Amino acid sequence: MGLRNAGMTALALVALLGPGIAKAAPAGGPTEGLKLERMVMMMRHSVRPPTKRVATPAGTTAQPWSAWSTPYGELTPHGAEGARLMGVYYRTFLGARGLLPRDGCAAGDDVVALASSKQRAIKTAEMFVEGLQPGCGLKVDHPDSEEADTIFHPSEGIDGDVALRAALRQKPGLAAEPRLRAAEFAVLQRVLGCDPATKAGCDLAKKPSHLQANKNDTPELEGALSVASTAGQTILLEYAEGKPMAEVGWGRASKADIQAMLRFHTLKFHYEVGAPYVAERYAAPVARKILDALSAAQAPKLTMLVGHDTNIATLRGFFRAHFTAADYPRDDPPPGGAMGFELLKNAAGKRYVRAFYTAQTMDQLRELQPLTASNPPSFSYLEIPGCRVADEATLCPLETFQKIVGGKLKALPTR
């Protein structure tokens, strides 16, 4: 994608990022001499157990959920190591592109990290920057409580009733989903051990779903689709944690089954935060941080924002963009993955923004595989609607990016 001169050769970039990412830049074109000047990454925390003792309501599984030794909702040691491995890789990657030093510590405030108030986000950020800048003592900033977290858990600017009405207009509508998702429901129920023929009331596909309004917050999906999303996500976390396959979905879930069940996760986000009214308001504080990091005269070379899948889902909705990360379903934010933005300057001195998504594959995280030039994490650029240069669909002039983000932020209520 025109990265031949972005601090390293195209051949070296292909080795780091995989085939299809780098290609020769046309002479005199906007991609000639592109150099990476800054990067911002909005990362989801890595692997955690379910956030509560019983992941799904009684009667939805034939057997109890598997046990975890890590407290509910907190980052596991396995997840921490997965985050560190991503940091180690990005030390090499960003060093090769000339953004950060290949050895030693970055200068001053060249790297900053901000996490949500949740332990799983803070620890993910700490482990990533330890891999990125080992022994450099880089501190992660974070609020003391969720109530004080105005970036990753915004509680102002959203009218709960208006948000509910916007969510209810999302197509195709909750009533249509059981029919459209019949294949995924069949996989889910087989894995849960639920036999509708012998267990009354356990046929999730026949149970209703509804959206519940929350004051000053996003709507909440309840019922069958919510249970399906939680169940699929919990089984993914069992797999990513490296649990024996006999404990992953009670030994009834293959990787393909997990990928099918994860479609409920993206469906939950579609209804809860997919409407522009909701996505733009929830993502606004993160979008403002990104805009500032890319636009300010003086800013860190790397800005790390570490939060949750909802932050990424709403940020994607803010830009109305789409991504497919590693071996996950379209628009599903993997544990430890990140939506990012590069600030680039070409040979003529013109600046551009490129959005990307990066994540470990399911097996890279499950097996804690070292990430190297021959085994890189997934990395792909994505298109921001309304923002491109000629045939370079993923290259956005900085001033256009500023107008898109600034325009959306200006139209929102003052926080």
N, C-alpha and C positions, 0 to 999 in steps of 0.2 A: 504494500500500500504506500509506495513512495517513501520508504524509510532508508534508502540506500546510504544517505549521508547523515543519519541521525546519530552520530557519535560512533558508528561502527559500520562495517560492510554489510551489504544485503545478505551475503552468504552467512555471516556470523549471526545475523538476526534470525534467519531461517533456522539455524541450528538451535538458537535459544527458544524461539517461539513456535517452531513447527512450520511446515510448508504452507504456502498461500498467504503468509503475513507480509513478507517483504518482496518488493519488485523494484526494478530499476526506475529511477525518476526521469521523466522526459526533460531534456535540456531546455532551460528557459521556462519551464512550467512552474506552477505553484508549489510543487513538491520538491523542486530542486534545492539541494542543500539543507533540507529540514533538520533542525537541531532541537532536541528536547530541552526546554528551559525550566518547566515546572510540571508537577504531577499532583493530582488530588485523587485519593481513593476513599470511597465509601464502602466499608467492609462489614459484612455480617460476622458475628461471633462464630467461633468454631463449635465443636461437638459438645453438647450438654445432655443430661438426662431430661425426661419430661419435667415440666414446671410444677407438677403436682403428683402426689403419691399414686393416684389412680388416673391413668392417662385418659381413659374413656369411661362413660357411665357403665354401671353394672348391667350385665346382660348382653353387652355388645361383643364380648369375647368368650370363647369356650374355656379359656384358662387365664390365670392371672398374668399380667404383664411381667416381663423379666425384671430382675432386681438390678439396681445400680449401687455402687459403693460411694459415688459422689453425691452430695446433697442435691435435692431437686432444683433444677434450673441453673446450676453452677457449671462452669467450664470443667470438663474432666481433664486429668493429666494427659490423656490421649489427644484430646482436642487442643490442649496447650502446645504439645509437641507439633501437631499439624500446623498451628499458626506460626511456630518458630521456623519450621521448614519453609513456609512461604516467605518469611523474612529473609532467610538465608538465600533463597533463589533471587529475590528482588535486590539483594545486595549486589549479586553478580550482574543481573540484568540492567539495573540502573547505573552500575559502574561502567558497564560496557557501552552504555549510551551517553556517558559523560555527565550524568546528572549528579551523582554522588561519587566519592572516592572509592576506588576498588579496595583499598586497604586503609586501616585506621578509622578515625572518627570524622564525621562531617563537621564542618565549622559552625560555631554559634547556633543560630536558630534555623539552620538549613532543613532540619527535620522537626516537625511538630506532630504530636498525636493527641487527639481528643476522643474520649470514649463516653458512652452513656453511663448512667449511674449503676448499672447492673454489673455484678461481679464477672459474669461471663464475657461481657464486652471489655471491661477493664483488663482482665487477665489476657484476653486475646490480643489486645493492643500491646500489652507489656511483652508478651512472648514474640509477637511479630517484630517489634522494634529491637528486641534483644537479638533476634536472628539477623536483622538488617544492620544493626550497629552494635555488635557484641562487645561487652565490657565498657561501653561508652557512657553508661549511666543515664540514658535518655529517659525522662520522666513522662508519664502519661497524665494529662489533665482530665479531670472528670468532675461532675457535680456530686454533691454529697448524698443526694436523695432524688428519687424520681420526681418529687414535687418541685425540686429546684432545677430539673432538667428541661430547659426550654428549647433545646436543639433536637434531641432524639425522641423526646416524649412531650411534644407541644400540647398544651391544654387550652390555648386561646385561639380565637379566630375561626373556630368551627362551630356553627350552629347545629346541634345534634339533630333537630327535626328537619332542617334543610338538607343535611347530609343524608338522612334516611331517605328522603324523597328522591334525592339524586341517585342513591344506590339502587332504589327500587326501579329506576328507569334503565338500569343496565340490562343489556340483551344477552342471551335470549330470555332471561327471566328464570327465577327459581323453580317455577312449576315445570319448566321444560327440561331441567337438568337430569332428573332420574332416567328419562328415556334416552337422552343424548349420551349419558355416562353409564349406560347399562353394562358395557364391557368392563369398565373400571370397577363398578360396584360388584360385579361377579368375581373379579380377582380379589377385591378387598374382603368379601364375605368368606371366600375360600380360605384366605390367610387367617382371618379372625377365628376360623373354626365354627362359623355360624351356619347352621343348616336350617334354612327356613321351613323345611318339611317336618322337622321334629321339634323345633324350638319356637314357640309362639312369640311373635313380636320382635324377632331378631333380624328380620329382613329390612336392612337399613334403606334400601332403595324405595321401599314403600312408606317410609316414615317422612313426615313433612320437614321442611326447612323454612326458616323465616329470619328476617333481619330485625334487630332490636336497636332502637335509638339510644344513644348515650349523650348526656349533657356535655357540651363542649368537647366532644370527642367523635371518633369515627363510629359508624354503626357496627354492631357485632352480629355475625352470622351464628345462628343457633339451629340445632336439629341435626338431621342426617348428614348434610354436607359438611357441617362443622366437625362432627364426629369422624367422618371419613378423612378430612384433612389432618386432624390430630393423629389418627391412627397411622396413616401413611407416613407422616413426618416422624412419628415415634419409631416406626420400623426402619426408616432410613437412618435415624440416629443410632439404632442398634447395629446396623451394618457398618456405618462410618466409624463407630467406636471400636470396631474390630472384634465384636463378640463372636463366639463360635456360631456357625450357621444354624446349629440346633437351637440357638437362642434368638435368632433373627426371625421375627414373626413365627415363633414356636416351631421353627424348622420347616415352615410351609412357604417361605417367601424366597423366590429367586431374585436376582438383580433386575431382571425384566419385570417381575411383579412389582418391585419397589418403584421402578420408573413409571409404571402404569398408575399406581396408587398416588404418586406425587402430583398427578394432574389435579387432584382435589385441593392441593395446597395453592396452586395458582388460581383455581376457581374461587377459593375463599377470598383471596386478595382482589379478584375481579369484582366481587360484590361489595366487600367491605371498604376498599380504598381505591377502586378503579375509576370511579366517576371523577371527572376533572375537578369538580367543586371540592371533593375530599382530598384527592391526591395533591393538588396544588397547595392547599392550605397546610396539610400535614408535612409536606416536603419542603415548605418555604424556608424554614431555618437552615436546613442542610444545603438547599440550593443557594442561599445567600452566602454561606461559608465557602462554597465552591466558587461562586462568582468573585468573591473578594480575593480568594487565593490565586485566581487566574488573572485578575485585573489590576490588583494593587501595584503601585510602583515598586514597593519593597515587600516581598512575601517569601515564605519558606520555599525551598526547592521541592520538598515533598510534604504534603499535608495529609495525615492519616485521620480519618473519621471512622470510628468503630462503633457500630450499634447493632441493629436487628434487621430481620428480613422485612419487617414493615417499612423501615426506612428506605430500603432498596426498592420495594414494590411501589411506594409512593413517589420516589425519585424517578423511577421509570415512567410512572404515570404523569408526572410533572412535565417530562419531555415528550411523552407519547411515543416513546421509543420501545424497541423490543430487542431481546437478546436470547441466545441459547448458550448456556454455560456448560462446558464439558459434556458429560453424558446425562445431563438433567433435562427435564421437559422445558419447552419454550417458556421464558419469563419466570422460571423458578429459581430463586436465589439460594445457592448451595451454602452449607456451613463453611465459614472461612473464605467465601468468595467475595469479590468486590466489583462494584461499578466504578470506573475511574475516568479521569479526564486529563489529557495531555495538553500543555501549552507548547506550541512549536513555532519556530521562526525559520523562514526560508532564506535563501541566498540573497533575495532582494530586500530582506528586512521586514517582510510582512508576517504577521502572527496569525496562527490558526489554532483551533481547538479540535481535538479528536476524542470521542468517547469510546470506551472499551469495557469489556467484561473479562475478568480473570478468575479462575477457580481451579482447585485440584479436582481431578476425576474422583469418582466414588472409591475406586480401588487405590488410588494414590493416598487418599486420606485414610481409608480402612487399614492399609498396610504400612502407613507412615513411610512411604517411599521417598528417598532423597530426590529432590527436584534439581535437575541438571539440564545441560544443553541437549542431551539425548533423551531426557525424560522430563520435559517442561510441563508446567501446569497449562491448562487451557487458557488461551488469550485470543480474543477476537474484537475487532472494531465494530461499532454499531452506528447506524445512521440516526441523526437527530432530525426529525421532520422539519422542513423549512430552512435547512441549514446545510449547504453543500457548495462545492466549487466544481463547475463543469461536470466532467465524468467521475470526479472524486467524491463519491456519495458520502464518505465518512469524514471529509475534511471541511471544517466550518470556519469561516473568517471570524477572528476574535470579536470584531465589532458586531457581527450578526449574532453571535452567541450572546453577547452582552445585551443586545436589543431583545432577544427572545426571553432570556432569564429576567432581565431588568423589567421588561414589560409585564411579565406575569406577576412579579413581586410587587410592582407599583399598583397593579389592579387589585391586590389583596388588602384586607383591612389592616391597619397598623396594629402591631402586636404591643 
